[in-house]
Amino acid sequence: MNSSSDLERLVHDGVVDEVLQQIKSGKEADVYLVRKGEGYLAAKVYKARHERNFKNNAGYLEGRNIRSSRDARAIAKGSRYGREKQEQAWKTAEVDALYKLAAAGVRVPAPDIYYEGVLVMALVVDAEGQPAPRLADVRFTPEPAKDLYLDLIRQAGIMLTCDLIHGDLSAFNVLLAHDGPTIIDLPQVINAAGNAQAERFFRRDISNLHNFFVQFAPELARHPDGGSDIWNRYRRRELFAGYVPDLANLKDDSPPPPEPGQRQGQQQQRPRHGGNRPHAQNQSRPNPNPQRPHGQPQNAQRPQNPNPQRPHGQPQNAQRPQNPNPQRPHGQNAQRSQNQQRPHGQNAHRPHAPNPNANAQRPSGPQVQNIQRPQVQQANPQRPRNQNPNAPRTNVFVAQRPQQSNSQNPSAPNSGGAPNPNRHHRNRRRGPPRAP
């Protein structure tokens, strides 16, 4: 969505009455002059991520608190929903920081409303009522430059007491208002208590301001910038709002910590293969390998060894140890020479036991396959297998019950022979049937 549609929504919804003109176009947002009733405000419309020049923001997001655990997981995964939530958090971070810093006494634009991704805030004006210019567009004399520098590092100290660091503070992000320098552009604000690179960001902000004002007040170059003193007080919990370091009496000012992936004391990346290094610097550098002159590649072919029996690096007059066994050359294993006639895998100390049947004649394969196993005849066929032969045998037989005829009473129920299935066992009579 472009800036015109965002501004049209502000006018259509009655947030502002009229959009007058564009004041500033930065690397991350555009600022417009709007009118609301009888007063004038500034509307900041943020650019999309693919349109911003400020894209490498991973170091600034470290330590920021995300209230929703679902949003935090989506941002960590990098999903589409997570990227949208991260973009919203990038915008709302400036709004929260402006409210917090304005309440602490830092000179920042007072926020009015944040509506549909557009921040409406107070307009910073100069002594004539016009939009205030940037600090980088103004020239100063030595005394005002020194006073402005002390005022800005005092405000940076107040921000640090709120556990906030600007992260991109320079002369381009400071407006020269009628009541003093005003700090703007805070979407990349850093949490000083939760970011591992907080000291580096703070020292860089102070160094940017110091390098800018040194060109107008050369006296500042003879003293430290004060960033190390302010940070050490913050780390010891001795920093209070309104503290201004005495630059003339500062003695110890340690260098800022290196950037990630950079060694301590290395300010810039070393040129590869000496491309941008002057020739005099190459000559003053000591050669760690005297046998290889400067400029010769490390993998260059080495000269052939004139004495193959003496390896490279060994002194020529080194006395070799005398061979105690002239019949065995150096490096040959004596124990192995004793077992030269023993084949590999055979144990010399434990010979295999001889097999007496090793030379016996064995039947060939087909004869072994045709041998039939004789059947074992049972001695007593009447006795089942696995039965004790001494056990007494018993003739087991089933006695059959003689069938009784019903000739006397043919109509009587069947009382002998096969049972009557239609008769229940409880109705069975005991004894012979009664005579009619």
C-alpha positions as a Markdown table, in Angstrom:
| # | Residue | x | y | z |
|---|---|---|---|---|
| 1 | Met | 0.0 | 0.0 | 0.0 |
| 2 | Asn | 1.4 | 3.4 | -1.0 |
| 3 | Ser | 1.6 | 6.7 | 0.9 |
| 4 | Ser | -1.3 | 8.3 | -1.0 |
| 5 | Ser | -3.8 | 5.7 | 0.0 |
| 6 | Asp | -2.7 | 5.9 | 3.7 |
| 7 | Leu | -3.1 | 9.7 | 3.7 |
| 8 | Glu | -6.5 | 9.4 | 2.0 |
| 9 | Arg | -7.6 | 7.1 | 4.7 |
| 10 | Leu | -6.6 | 9.6 | 7.4 |
| 11 | Val | -8.7 | 12.4 | 5.7 |
| 12 | His | -11.6 | 10.1 | 5.0 |
| 13 | Asp | -11.8 | 8.8 | 8.5 |
| 14 | Gly | -11.5 | 12.3 | 10.0 |
| 15 | Val | -8.2 | 11.8 | 11.7 |
| 16 | Val | -6.8 | 14.9 | 10.0 |
| 17 | Asp | -8.5 | 17.6 | 7.9 |
| 18 | Glu | -6.0 | 18.2 | 5.1 |
| 19 | Val | -2.7 | 17.0 | 3.8 |
| 20 | Leu | -0.6 | 20.0 | 2.8 |
| 21 | Gln | 2.9 | 19.0 | 1.6 |
| 22 | Gln | 5.7 | 16.6 | 2.0 |
| 23 | Ile | 8.4 | 17.6 | 4.5 |
| 24 | Lys | 10.9 | 14.9 | 4.4 |
| 25 | Ser | 11.7 | 11.6 | 2.5 |
| 26 | Gly | 13.9 | 9.3 | 4.5 |
| 27 | Lys | 15.3 | 5.8 | 4.0 |
| 28 | Glu | 12.5 | 4.2 | 6.1 |
| 29 | Ala | 9.5 | 6.7 | 6.0 |
| 30 | Asp | 8.0 | 9.8 | 4.4 |
| 31 | Val | 6.9 | 12.8 | 6.6 |
| 32 | Tyr | 4.0 | 15.0 | 5.5 |
| 33 | Leu | 2.6 | 18.3 | 6.8 |
| 34 | Val | -1.0 | 17.9 | 7.8 |
| 35 | Arg | -3.6 | 20.2 | 9.3 |
| 36 | Lys | -5.9 | 19.2 | 12.1 |
| 37 | Gly | -8.3 | 22.0 | 13.1 |
| 38 | Glu | -6.3 | 25.2 | 13.6 |
| 39 | Gly | -3.0 | 23.4 | 14.3 |
| 40 | Tyr | -0.4 | 21.6 | 12.2 |
| 41 | Leu | 1.0 | 18.2 | 12.7 |
| 42 | Ala | 3.4 | 15.8 | 11.1 |
| 43 | Ala | 2.2 | 12.5 | 9.6 |
| 44 | Lys | 4.9 | 9.8 | 9.2 |
| 45 | Val | 4.0 | 7.1 | 6.7 |
| 46 | Tyr | 6.3 | 4.1 | 6.9 |
| 47 | Lys | 7.6 | 2.5 | 3.7 |
| 48 | Ala | 7.3 | -1.2 | 3.0 |
| 49 | Arg | 10.1 | -3.5 | 3.8 |
| 50 | His | 11.1 | -4.0 | 0.1 |
| 51 | Glu | 11.2 | -0.2 | -0.3 |
| 52 | Arg | 13.3 | 0.6 | 2.7 |
| 53 | Asn | 17.0 | 1.1 | 2.6 |
| 54 | Phe | 17.2 | 0.1 | 6.3 |
| 55 | Lys | 16.8 | -3.7 | 5.8 |
| 56 | Asn | 19.5 | -5.2 | 8.0 |
| 57 | Asn | 17.6 | -4.9 | 11.2 |
| 58 | Ala | 18.4 | -8.3 | 12.8 |
| 59 | Gly | 20.8 | -6.8 | 15.4 |
| 60 | Tyr | 18.2 | -4.1 | 16.4 |
| 61 | Leu | 15.4 | -6.6 | 17.1 |
| 62 | Glu | 17.3 | -8.6 | 19.7 |
| 63 | Gly | 15.9 | -8.3 | 23.1 |
| 64 | Arg | 12.5 | -6.8 | 22.1 |
| 65 | Asn | 9.6 | -8.2 | 24.1 |
| 66 | Ile | 6.7 | -9.7 | 22.1 |
| 67 | Arg | 3.6 | -10.1 | 24.2 |
| 68 | Ser | 1.9 | -12.9 | 22.2 |
| 69 | Ser | 3.7 | -16.2 | 22.3 |
| 70 | Arg | 2.0 | -17.2 | 19.0 |
| 71 | Asp | 3.4 | -14.1 | 17.3 |
| 72 | Ala | 6.9 | -14.8 | 18.8 |
| 73 | Arg | 6.9 | -18.4 | 17.3 |
| 74 | Ala | 5.7 | -17.1 | 13.9 |
| 75 | Ile | 8.4 | -14.4 | 13.9 |
| 76 | Ala | 11.1 | -17.0 | 14.8 |
| 77 | Lys | 9.9 | -19.3 | 12.0 |
| 78 | Gly | 9.9 | -16.5 | 9.4 |
| 79 | Ser | 6.4 | -17.4 | 8.1 |
| 80 | Arg | 4.2 | -14.9 | 6.2 |
| 81 | Tyr | 2.2 | -14.2 | 9.3 |
| 82 | Gly | 5.4 | -13.8 | 11.3 |
| 83 | Arg | 6.8 | -11.3 | 8.8 |
| 84 | Glu | 3.6 | -9.2 | 9.0 |
| 85 | Lys | 3.8 | -9.2 | 12.8 |
| 86 | Gln | 7.4 | -8.3 | 12.7 |
| 87 | Glu | 6.7 | -5.3 | 10.4 |
| 88 | Gln | 4.0 | -4.1 | 12.8 |
| 89 | Ala | 6.3 | -4.5 | 15.7 |
| 90 | Trp | 8.9 | -2.4 | 13.8 |
| 91 | Lys | 6.4 | 0.5 | 13.5 |
| 92 | Thr | 4.9 | 0.3 | 16.9 |
| 93 | Ala | 8.3 | 0.3 | 18.6 |
| 94 | Glu | 8.8 | 4.0 | 17.7 |
| 95 | Val | 5.4 | 4.9 | 19.1 |
| 96 | Asp | 6.1 | 3.2 | 22.5 |
| 97 | Ala | 9.5 | 4.8 | 22.7 |
| 98 | Leu | 8.2 | 8.3 | 22.0 |
| 99 | Tyr | 5.6 | 8.1 | 24.8 |
| 100 | Lys | 8.3 | 6.7 | 27.2 |
| 101 | Leu | 11.0 | 9.2 | 26.4 |
| 102 | Ala | 8.7 | 12.2 | 26.3 |
| 103 | Ala | 7.6 | 11.3 | 29.9 |
| 104 | Ala | 11.2 | 11.0 | 30.9 |
| 105 | Gly | 12.2 | 14.5 | 29.7 |
| 106 | Val | 13.9 | 13.6 | 26.4 |
| 107 | Arg | 13.4 | 16.2 | 23.7 |
| 108 | Val | 11.4 | 14.1 | 21.1 |
| 109 | Pro | 8.3 | 14.9 | 19.0 |
| 110 | Ala | 5.2 | 14.3 | 21.2 |
| 111 | Pro | 3.0 | 11.6 | 19.6 |
| 112 | Asp | -0.7 | 12.4 | 18.8 |
| 113 | Ile | -2.2 | 9.2 | 17.4 |
| 114 | Tyr | -1.1 | 6.0 | 15.7 |
| 115 | Tyr | -3.8 | 5.1 | 13.1 |
| 116 | Glu | -3.6 | 2.3 | 10.6 |
| 117 | Gly | 0.2 | 2.2 | 10.4 |
| 118 | Val | 0.6 | 6.1 | 10.2 |
| 119 | Leu | 2.1 | 8.0 | 13.1 |
| 120 | Val | 0.7 | 11.5 | 13.7 |
| 121 | Met | 2.9 | 13.6 | 16.0 |
| 122 | Ala | 3.7 | 17.1 | 16.9 |
| 123 | Leu | 5.5 | 19.2 | 14.3 |
| 124 | Val | 9.0 | 20.3 | 15.2 |
| 125 | Val | 9.5 | 23.9 | 14.2 |
| 126 | Asp | 12.3 | 26.5 | 14.5 |
| 127 | Ala | 12.2 | 30.0 | 16.0 |
| 128 | Glu | 10.3 | 31.3 | 13.0 |
| 129 | Gly | 7.6 | 28.7 | 13.1 |
| 130 | Gln | 8.8 | 26.8 | 10.1 |
| 131 | Pro | 9.7 | 23.1 | 10.0 |
| 132 | Ala | 13.0 | 22.7 | 11.9 |
| 133 | Pro | 16.1 | 21.9 | 9.7 |
| 134 | Arg | 18.3 | 18.9 | 10.3 |
| 135 | Leu | 21.5 | 19.3 | 12.3 |
| 136 | Ala | 23.6 | 18.3 | 9.3 |
| 137 | Asp | 22.3 | 21.2 | 7.2 |
| 138 | Val | 23.5 | 23.9 | 9.7 |
| 139 | Arg | 26.9 | 25.4 | 10.3 |
| 140 | Phe | 28.1 | 26.3 | 13.8 |
| 141 | Thr | 30.8 | 28.3 | 15.6 |
| 142 | Pro | 33.0 | 26.5 | 18.2 |
| 143 | Glu | 31.1 | 27.5 | 21.4 |
| 144 | Pro | 27.5 | 26.7 | 20.2 |
| 145 | Ala | 28.8 | 23.4 | 18.7 |
| 146 | Lys | 30.3 | 22.3 | 22.0 |
| 147 | Asp | 27.1 | 23.3 | 23.9 |
| 148 | Leu | 25.0 | 21.3 | 21.5 |
| 149 | Tyr | 27.2 | 18.3 | 21.8 |
| 150 | Leu | 27.0 | 18.3 | 25.6 |
| 151 | Asp | 23.2 | 18.7 | 25.4 |
| 152 | Leu | 22.9 | 15.7 | 23.0 |
| 153 | Ile | 25.0 | 13.4 | 25.1 |
| 154 | Arg | 22.9 | 14.4 | 28.2 |
| 155 | Gln | 19.8 | 13.4 | 26.3 |
| 156 | Ala | 21.4 | 10.1 | 25.3 |
| 157 | Gly | 22.2 | 9.5 | 28.9 |
| 158 | Ile | 18.5 | 10.0 | 29.9 |
| 159 | Met | 17.5 | 7.6 | 27.2 |
| 160 | Leu | 19.9 | 5.0 | 28.6 |
| 161 | Thr | 18.4 | 5.4 | 32.1 |
| 162 | Cys | 15.1 | 4.3 | 30.4 |
| 163 | Asp | 17.0 | 1.2 | 29.0 |
| 164 | Leu | 16.7 | 2.6 | 25.4 |
| 165 | Ile | 19.3 | 3.4 | 22.8 |
| 166 | His | 18.7 | 5.2 | 19.6 |
| 167 | Gly | 20.8 | 2.9 | 17.5 |
| 168 | Asp | 21.1 | 5.2 | 14.5 |
| 169 | Leu | 21.8 | 8.6 | 16.1 |
| 170 | Ser | 23.6 | 11.1 | 13.9 |
| 171 | Ala | 23.4 | 14.6 | 12.6 |
| 172 | Phe | 20.7 | 13.5 | 10.1 |
| 173 | Asn | 18.4 | 12.3 | 12.9 |
| 174 | Val | 18.5 | 15.5 | 15.0 |
| 175 | Leu | 16.3 | 18.6 | 14.3 |
| 176 | Leu | 17.4 | 22.0 | 15.5 |
| 177 | Ala | 14.2 | 23.2 | 17.1 |
| 178 | His | 13.5 | 26.5 | 18.8 |
| 179 | Asp | 13.9 | 24.9 | 22.2 |
| 180 | Gly | 17.0 | 22.8 | 21.5 |
| 181 | Pro | 18.1 | 19.8 | 19.5 |
| 182 | Thr | 15.3 | 17.3 | 19.1 |
| 183 | Ile | 15.9 | 13.6 | 18.4 |
| 184 | Ile | 13.7 | 11.9 | 15.8 |
| 185 | Asp | 13.5 | 8.5 | 13.9 |
| 186 | Leu | 13.2 | 5.8 | 16.6 |
| 187 | Pro | 11.8 | 2.7 | 14.9 |
| 188 | Gln | 15.2 | 0.9 | 15.4 |
| 189 | Val | 15.3 | 1.7 | 19.1 |
| 190 | Ile | 17.3 | -0.9 | 21.0 |
| 191 | Asn | 16.6 | -2.5 | 24.4 |
| 192 | Ala | 19.8 | -1.8 | 26.3 |
| 193 | Ala | 19.1 | -4.4 | 28.9 |
| 194 | Gly | 18.3 | -7.3 | 26.5 |
| 195 | Asn | 20.6 | -6.7 | 23.5 |
| 196 | Ala | 24.1 | -8.2 | 23.5 |
| 197 | Gln | 25.4 | -5.5 | 21.3 |
| 198 | Ala | 23.9 | -2.6 | 23.2 |
| 199 | Glu | 27.3 | -1.1 | 24.2 |
| 200 | Arg | 28.5 | -1.1 | 20.6 |
| 201 | Phe | 25.4 | 0.7 | 19.4 |
| 202 | Phe | 25.6 | 3.3 | 22.2 |
| 203 | Arg | 29.2 | 4.0 | 21.7 |
| 204 | Arg | 28.6 | 4.3 | 18.0 |
| 205 | Asp | 25.9 | 6.9 | 18.5 |
| 206 | Ile | 28.1 | 9.1 | 20.7 |
| 207 | Ser | 31.0 | 8.7 | 18.3 |
| 208 | Asn | 28.9 | 9.8 | 15.3 |
| 209 | Leu | 27.9 | 13.0 | 17.2 |
| 210 | His | 31.5 | 13.6 | 18.3 |
| 211 | Asn | 32.9 | 13.3 | 14.8 |
| 212 | Phe | 30.3 | 15.8 | 13.5 |
| 213 | Phe | 30.9 | 18.5 | 16.1 |
| 214 | Val | 34.7 | 18.1 | 16.0 |
| 215 | Gln | 34.8 | 19.9 | 12.6 |
| 216 | Phe | 33.3 | 23.0 | 14.2 |
| 217 | Ala | 34.9 | 22.7 | 17.6 |
| 218 | Pro | 38.5 | 21.3 | 17.3 |
| 219 | Glu | 38.8 | 21.4 | 21.1 |
| 220 | Leu | 36.6 | 18.4 | 21.3 |
| 221 | Ala | 39.2 | 16.3 | 19.5 |
| 222 | Arg | 41.6 | 16.6 | 22.4 |
| 223 | His | 39.3 | 14.9 | 24.8 |
| 224 | Pro | 37.4 | 11.6 | 24.8 |
| 225 | Asp | 33.8 | 11.6 | 23.5 |
| 226 | Gly | 32.4 | 10.5 | 26.9 |
| 227 | Gly | 30.5 | 7.4 | 25.6 |
| 228 | Ser | 32.7 | 5.0 | 27.6 |
| 229 | Asp | 32.1 | 7.0 | 30.9 |
| 230 | Ile | 28.4 | 7.1 | 30.4 |
| 231 | Trp | 28.2 | 3.4 | 29.6 |
| 232 | Asn | 30.3 | 2.4 | 32.6 |
| 233 | Arg | 28.1 | 4.3 | 34.9 |
| 234 | Tyr | 25.1 | 2.7 | 33.4 |
| 235 | Arg | 26.6 | -0.7 | 33.9 |
| 236 | Arg | 27.5 | 0.0 | 37.6 |
| 237 | Arg | 24.0 | 1.5 | 38.1 |
| 238 | Glu | 25.4 | 4.9 | 38.9 |
| 239 | Leu | 23.9 | 6.8 | 35.9 |
| 240 | Phe | 21.2 | 9.3 | 36.7 |
| 241 | Ala | 19.1 | 11.5 | 34.4 |
| 242 | Gly | 20.8 | 14.7 | 33.4 |
| 243 | Tyr | 24.4 | 13.5 | 33.9 |
| 244 | Val | 27.0 | 15.3 | 31.7 |
| 245 | Pro | 30.6 | 13.9 | 31.7 |
| 246 | Asp | 33.5 | 16.3 | 32.3 |
| 247 | Leu | 35.3 | 15.7 | 29.0 |
| 248 | Ala | 38.4 | 17.7 | 30.1 |
| 249 | Asn | 39.0 | 15.4 | 33.1 |
| 250 | Leu | 38.3 | 12.1 | 31.4 |
| 251 | Lys | 41.5 | 10.0 | 31.2 |
| 252 | Asp | 40.6 | 6.5 | 30.5 |
| 253 | Asp | 38.4 | 5.9 | 27.5 |
| 254 | Ser | 38.5 | 2.3 | 26.3 |
| 255 | Pro | 37.8 | 1.6 | 22.6 |
| 256 | Pro | 34.3 | 0.5 | 21.6 |
| 257 | Pro | 33.7 | -3.2 | 21.3 |
| 258 | Pro | 34.2 | -4.7 | 17.9 |
| 259 | Glu | 31.4 | -5.6 | 15.6 |
| 260 | Pro | 30.2 | -9.3 | 15.3 |
| 261 | Gly | 32.8 | -11.2 | 13.4 |
| 262 | Gln | 35.6 | -8.6 | 13.9 |
| 263 | Arg | 38.6 | -9.0 | 16.2 |
| 264 | Gln | 39.3 | -6.7 | 19.0 |
| 265 | Gly | 41.3 | -3.6 | 17.8 |
| 266 | Gln | 40.4 | -4.2 | 14.2 |
| 267 | Gln | 38.5 | -1.1 | 13.0 |
| 268 | Gln | 38.1 | -2.1 | 9.4 |
| 269 | Gln | 38.4 | -5.2 | 7.3 |
| 270 | Arg | 41.9 | -6.0 | 6.2 |
| 271 | Pro | 42.4 | -5.8 | 2.4 |
| 272 | Arg | 42.7 | -9.2 | 0.7 |
| 273 | His | 46.1 | -10.1 | -0.9 |
| 274 | Gly | 47.4 | -6.6 | -0.1 |
| 275 | Gly | 45.3 | -5.0 | -2.9 |
| 276 | Asn | 44.8 | -1.5 | -1.3 |
| 277 | Arg | 47.9 | -1.6 | 1.0 |
| 278 | Pro | 50.8 | 0.8 | 0.2 |
| 279 | His | 54.1 | -0.6 | -0.9 |
| 280 | Ala | 55.9 | 0.9 | 2.1 |
| 281 | Gln | 53.6 | -1.0 | 4.4 |
| 282 | Asn | 54.5 | -4.3 | 2.8 |
| 283 | Gln | 58.2 | -3.6 | 3.2 |
| 284 | Ser | 57.9 | -2.7 | 6.9 |
| 285 | Arg | 56.1 | -5.9 | 7.7 |
| 286 | Pro | 58.5 | -8.6 | 8.9 |
| 287 | Asn | 58.8 | -11.8 | 6.9 |
| 288 | Pro | 57.8 | -14.8 | 9.1 |
| 289 | Asn | 59.5 | -17.2 | 6.7 |
| 290 | Pro | 63.0 | -16.1 | 5.7 |
| 291 | Gln | 63.4 | -19.0 | 3.3 |
| 292 | Arg | 60.5 | -17.7 | 1.2 |
| 293 | Pro | 60.9 | -14.1 | 0.0 |
| 294 | His | 58.1 | -11.5 | -0.1 |
| 295 | Gly | 55.6 | -11.9 | -2.9 |
| 296 | Gln | 56.4 | -15.6 | -3.5 |
| 297 | Pro | 53.2 | -17.7 | -3.2 |
| 298 | Gln | 53.2 | -20.1 | -0.2 |
| 299 | Asn | 52.6 | -23.2 | -2.4 |
| 300 | Ala | 55.5 | -22.4 | -4.8 |
| 301 | Gln | 57.6 | -25.4 | -5.8 |
| 302 | Arg | 60.5 | -25.9 | -3.3 |
| 303 | Pro | 64.0 | -26.6 | -4.6 |
| 304 | Gln | 65.0 | -30.3 | -4.9 |
| 305 | Asn | 66.8 | -31.7 | -1.9 |
| 306 | Pro | 70.4 | -32.3 | -2.8 |
| 307 | Asn | 70.8 | -34.9 | -0.1 |
| 308 | Pro | 67.9 | -37.3 | -0.2 |
| 309 | Gln | 69.2 | -39.1 | 2.9 |
| 310 | Arg | 68.8 | -35.9 | 5.0 |
| 311 | Pro | 65.2 | -34.6 | 5.1 |
| 312 | His | 64.4 | -30.9 | 4.8 |
| 313 | Gly | 65.0 | -28.8 | 7.9 |
| 314 | Gln | 67.6 | -31.2 | 9.5 |
| 315 | Pro | 71.0 | -29.7 | 10.0 |
| 316 | Gln | 73.6 | -30.9 | 7.6 |
| 317 | Asn | 76.2 | -31.9 | 10.3 |
| 318 | Ala | 73.7 | -33.7 | 12.5 |
| 319 | Gln | 75.1 | -37.1 | 13.6 |
| 320 | Arg | 72.8 | -40.0 | 12.9 |
| 321 | Pro | 72.6 | -42.8 | 15.5 |
| 322 | Gln | 74.7 | -45.9 | 14.8 |
| 323 | Asn | 72.7 | -49.0 | 13.7 |
| 324 | Pro | 73.1 | -51.7 | 16.5 |
| 325 | Asn | 72.1 | -54.4 | 14.0 |
| 326 | Pro | 74.0 | -54.0 | 10.7 |
| 327 | Gln | 72.1 | -57.0 | 9.2 |
| 328 | Arg | 68.8 | -55.2 | 9.7 |
| 329 | Pro | 68.2 | -51.8 | 8.0 |
| 330 | His | 66.8 | -48.9 | 9.9 |
| 331 | Gly | 63.1 | -48.9 | 10.3 |
| 332 | Gln | 62.6 | -52.7 | 9.9 |
| 333 | Asn | 60.8 | -54.5 | 12.6 |
| 334 | Ala | 63.0 | -57.2 | 14.2 |
| 335 | Gln | 60.1 | -59.2 | 15.5 |
| 336 | Arg | 58.6 | -59.3 | 12.1 |
| 337 | Ser | 61.9 | -60.5 | 10.6 |
| 338 | Gln | 61.8 | -63.6 | 12.9 |
| 339 | Asn | 58.4 | -64.5 | 11.6 |
| 340 | Gln | 59.1 | -64.0 | 7.9 |
| 341 | Gln | 58.3 | -67.7 | 7.0 |
| 342 | Arg | 55.1 | -67.7 | 9.1 |
| 343 | Pro | 52.0 | -67.0 | 6.9 |
| 344 | His | 49.7 | -64.1 | 7.9 |
| 345 | Gly | 47.1 | -65.1 | 10.5 |
| 346 | Gln | 49.0 | -68.0 | 11.9 |
| 347 | Asn | 49.8 | -67.8 | 15.6 |
| 348 | Ala | 53.4 | -68.7 | 16.2 |
| 349 | His | 53.1 | -69.1 | 20.0 |
| 350 | Arg | 50.0 | -71.3 | 20.0 |
| 351 | Pro | 50.1 | -73.9 | 17.2 |
| 352 | His | 46.9 | -75.7 | 16.2 |
| 353 | Ala | 46.3 | -79.2 | 17.7 |
| 354 | Pro | 46.7 | -82.0 | 15.1 |
| 355 | Asn | 43.5 | -83.7 | 13.9 |
| 356 | Pro | 43.9 | -87.6 | 13.9 |
| 357 | Asn | 41.0 | -88.0 | 11.5 |
| 358 | Ala | 42.3 | -85.4 | 9.1 |
| 359 | Asn | 43.7 | -88.0 | 6.7 |
| 360 | Ala | 40.9 | -90.5 | 7.0 |
| 361 | Gln | 39.0 | -91.4 | 3.9 |
| 362 | Arg | 35.6 | -89.7 | 3.7 |
| 363 | Pro | 32.8 | -90.7 | 1.5 |
| 364 | Ser | 32.1 | -88.5 | -1.4 |
| 365 | Gly | 29.2 | -86.2 | -1.7 |
| 366 | Pro | 26.8 | -88.4 | -3.8 |
| 367 | Gln | 27.4 | -91.5 | -1.6 |
| 368 | Val | 26.5 | -89.5 | 1.6 |
| 369 | Gln | 23.3 | -88.4 | 0.0 |
| 370 | Asn | 22.2 | -92.0 | -0.9 |
| 371 | Ile | 22.7 | -93.5 | 2.6 |
| 372 | Gln | 19.4 | -94.5 | 4.0 |
| 373 | Arg | 18.7 | -94.4 | 7.7 |
| 374 | Pro | 17.6 | -97.8 | 9.0 |
| 375 | Gln | 14.2 | -98.0 | 10.6 |
| 376 | Val | 14.1 | -98.9 | 14.3 |
| 377 | Gln | 11.7 | -101.8 | 14.9 |
| 378 | Gln | 9.6 | -101.6 | 18.0 |
| 379 | Ala | 10.2 | -104.5 | 20.4 |
| 380 | Asn | 6.6 | -104.6 | 21.7 |
| 381 | Pro | 4.1 | -103.3 | 19.2 |
| 382 | Gln | 1.3 | -103.5 | 21.7 |
| 383 | Arg | 3.0 | -101.0 | 24.0 |
| 384 | Pro | 2.9 | -97.4 | 22.8 |
| 385 | Arg | 6.1 | -95.5 | 22.5 |
| 386 | Asn | 7.4 | -93.6 | 25.6 |
| 387 | Gln | 5.6 | -96.0 | 28.0 |
| 388 | Asn | 7.4 | -97.7 | 30.9 |
| 389 | Pro | 8.0 | -101.3 | 30.0 |
| 390 | Asn | 7.8 | -102.5 | 33.6 |
| 391 | Ala | 4.3 | -101.0 | 34.1 |
| 392 | Pro | 1.6 | -103.6 | 34.5 |
| 393 | Arg | -0.7 | -103.8 | 31.5 |
| 394 | Thr | -4.4 | -103.5 | 31.9 |
| 395 | Asn | -7.0 | -104.6 | 29.4 |
| 396 | Val | -9.2 | -101.6 | 29.1 |
| 397 | Phe | -12.6 | -102.3 | 27.5 |
| 398 | Val | -16.0 | -100.5 | 27.4 |
| 399 | Ala | -18.9 | -102.5 | 28.8 |
| 400 | Gln | -22.1 | -102.2 | 26.8 |
| 401 | Arg | -25.4 | -101.8 | 28.5 |
| 402 | Pro | -27.9 | -104.4 | 27.5 |
| 403 | Gln | -31.0 | -103.0 | 25.9 |
| 404 | Gln | -34.3 | -103.8 | 27.5 |
| 405 | Ser | -37.2 | -104.6 | 25.3 |
| 406 | Asn | -40.6 | -102.8 | 25.7 |
| 407 | Ser | -42.6 | -105.7 | 24.4 |
| 408 | Gln | -44.8 | -105.8 | 27.5 |
| 409 | Asn | -45.9 | -102.1 | 27.0 |
| 410 | Pro | -45.2 | -100.8 | 23.6 |
| 411 | Ser | -46.7 | -97.4 | 24.3 |
| 412 | Ala | -44.4 | -96.9 | 27.4 |
| 413 | Pro | -41.6 | -94.4 | 27.0 |
| 414 | Asn | -38.2 | -95.7 | 26.1 |
| 415 | Ser | -36.6 | -96.7 | 29.3 |
| 416 | Gly | -33.7 | -98.6 | 28.0 |
| 417 | Gly | -31.3 | -98.3 | 25.2 |
| 418 | Ala | -30.8 | -94.9 | 23.7 |
| 419 | Pro | -32.0 | -92.1 | 25.9 |
| 420 | Asn | -35.0 | -90.0 | 25.0 |
| 421 | Pro | -33.9 | -86.5 | 24.0 |
| 422 | Asn | -37.3 | -85.1 | 24.6 |
| 423 | Arg | -37.3 | -86.1 | 28.2 |
| 424 | His | -35.6 | -83.9 | 30.8 |
| 425 | His | -33.2 | -85.6 | 33.2 |
| 426 | Arg | -35.1 | -84.4 | 36.3 |
| 427 | Asn | -38.2 | -86.3 | 35.2 |
| 428 | Arg | -36.2 | -89.6 | 34.8 |
| 429 | Arg | -37.7 | -92.3 | 37.0 |
| 430 | Arg | -35.6 | -94.5 | 39.2 |
| 431 | Gly | -36.3 | -98.1 | 38.6 |
| 432 | Pro | -38.5 | -100.1 | 36.2 |
| 433 | Pro | -41.7 | -98.6 | 34.9 |
| 434 | Arg | -44.9 | -99.3 | 36.6 |
| 435 | Ala | -47.3 | -101.9 | 35.3 |
| 436 | Pro | -50.5 | -100.6 | 33.9 |
